[in-house]
């Protein structure tokens, strides 16, 4: 099978596997704005790699208008990528995303540094996201940082430093609340499970007590 078609089918299967509201591939093709956005991005990224930058940007803007999801055509995205709900997602130009990654609405993979300490413009401004990562709604991952494999980022977390593999991070600024065993399922809706929410609540109470 042609690798481009295989990539598209893997993105489609990701919707079926991780979105319980989608009951069939046909429904995903017709109704999933996240699938529409990644499908159009595959085209715009192909044009971007072939130096057709303006056309690629125009296509990405059309996608943004119809889906509410903004993916710069320069972003590199692996297979099995899934955006659930999608509205408000922003993915910057130098972002690299691994395989089987899930994003929810209002996530930003954004740039934080434009210049180095010598005033030279940075080529790499956006994060690298590992394989099997889940990023909850409203999370902001900013700057040329690395997020390790199987990391879960809780909703509304702001991440500005590297995160090692197999961790769960929450809060603002984000901190690690759990190191995952690696034996548990890699996908976790919104990046945080019930027991982790309890841990977060307990941490907040402890912080207030310390004050």
Secondary structure, 3 states (H helix, E strand, C coil): CCHHHHHHHHHHHHHHHHCCCCCCHHHHHHHCHHHHHHHHHHHHHHHHHCCCHHHHHHHHHHHHHHHCCEECCCCEECCCCEECCCCCCEECCCCEECCCCEECCCCEEECCCCECCCCCECCCCCCEECCCCEECCCCEEECCCEECCCCEECCCCEECCCECCCEEEECECCEEEEECCCCCCCCCHHHCCHHHHHHHHHHHHHHHHHC
